[in-house]
């Protein structure tokens, strides 16, 4: 598994603590609903009503929290930036840009130049920066 694969699987999961808390609250809300049914069977409608309200509210809130945390995780996926390599001929000045390849380093000599048959040299390695779209408030 590469480093990018590990970071994408880590980012696509909900926090274990958050999931545990939501599941505990969901289990407690189901228990409140069951106690409400048993209180209604016994004949205590006031307690049954309160337990029904508590059970449904906590069930709704825990479901909402679970769905919102899944949406947030989906929005947090991070794209790995492109790393580019600039190759230049020192003699004639011919430049070309390509994606970074393992083993590239600055001042590494590569194949011959297409123009003058002199050696090409890596002159720069950099991360390609994308400008974020500007949003205008109207």
C-alpha positions in Angstrom: 0.0 0.0 0.0 1.5 3.4 -1.0 1.5 6.5 1.1 -1.3 8.0 -1.0 -3.5 4.9 -0.5 -3.0 5.1 3.2 -3.9 8.7 3.5 -7.0 8.3 1.4 -8.3 5.3 3.5 -7.6 7.3 6.7 -9.5 10.3 5.4 -12.4 8.2 4.2 -13.2 6.8 7.6 -15.2 8.3 10.5 -13.3 8.7 13.7 -13.6 5.6 15.9 -14.5 7.6 19.0 -17.2 9.5 17.1 -18.7 6.3 15.8 -18.6 4.7 19.2 -20.4 7.6 20.9 -23.1 7.7 18.1 -23.7 4.0 18.4 -23.9 4.2 22.2 -26.4 7.0 22.0 -28.4 5.1 19.4 -28.5 2.0 21.6 -29.7 4.2 24.6 -32.4 5.7 22.5 -33.6 2.2 21.4 -33.6 1.3 25.1 -35.7 4.4 26.0 -38.2 3.4 23.3 -38.4 -0.1 24.7 -38.9 1.2 28.3 -41.6 3.5 26.9 -43.5 0.5 25.5 -43.2 -1.3 28.8 -44.3 1.7 30.8 -47.3 2.1 28.4 -48.2 -1.6 29.0 -48.0 -1.1 32.7 -50.4 1.9 32.4 -48.0 4.8 33.2 -48.8 7.0 30.2 -46.9 10.1 31.5 -43.6 8.2 31.8 -44.2 6.4 28.5 -44.7 9.8 26.8 -41.5 11.2 28.2 -39.5 8.2 27.2 -41.0 8.2 23.7 -40.0 11.8 23.3 -36.5 11.2 24.6 -36.1 8.1 22.5 -37.2 9.7 19.2 -35.2 12.9 19.8 -32.0 11.1 20.6 -32.4 8.6 17.8 -33.0 11.5 15.3 -30.0 13.4 16.6 -27.6 10.4 16.6 -28.7 9.6 13.0 -28.2 13.2 11.9 -24.8 13.3 13.6 -23.7 10.1 11.8 -24.9 11.4 8.4 -23.2 14.8 8.9 -19.9 13.2 9.9 -19.9 11.0 6.8 -20.6 14.1 4.6 -17.7 16.0 6.3 -15.3 13.1 5.7 -16.3 12.9 2.1 -15.5 16.6 1.7 -12.1 16.2 3.4 -10.5 14.1 0.8 -7.2 15.6 -0.2 -5.8 15.4 -3.6 -2.0 14.8 -3.9 -0.3 17.6 -5.7 1.5 17.1 -9.0 5.3 17.3 -8.8 6.9 18.5 -12.0 10.5 18.4 -13.3 12.0 21.0 -15.5 14.7 19.7 -17.9 16.9 22.2 -19.7 19.8 22.2 -22.1 22.5 24.5 -20.8 24.1 25.0 -24.2 21.1 25.9 -26.4 18.5 26.8 -23.7 15.8 24.2 -24.8 13.4 23.6 -21.9 10.8 20.9 -21.3 8.6 20.1 -18.4 7.5 16.6 -17.4 6.0 14.8 -14.3 8.5 13.9 -11.6 9.9 10.4 -11.8 11.5 8.5 -9.0 15.3 9.1 -9.0 15.1 12.7 -10.3 17.2 15.3 -8.6 18.5 18.7 -9.5 21.6 18.8 -11.8 21.0 15.2 -12.9 22.2 14.7 -16.5 19.7 13.0 -18.8 19.5 12.1 -22.5 20.9 14.2 -25.3 19.3 17.5 -26.4 17.1 17.3 -29.6 18.6 20.5 -30.9 22.3 20.4 -30.2 23.1 16.8 -29.0 24.5 18.1 -25.7 23.3 16.6 -22.4 20.0 17.8 -20.9 20.1 18.6 -17.1 17.3 18.8 -14.5 17.2 22.4 -13.4 14.1 22.5 -11.1 11.7 20.2 -9.3 8.6 21.8 -8.0 5.0 21.3 -6.9 2.4 22.4 -9.3 0.1 24.9 -7.6 -3.5 25.2 -8.8 -5.1 28.6 -8.1 -8.4 28.3 -6.2 -11.5 29.6 -7.9 -12.4 32.9 -6.5 -16.0 33.3 -5.3 -17.6 36.7 -5.5 -20.2 37.7 -3.0 -23.1 39.4 -4.7 
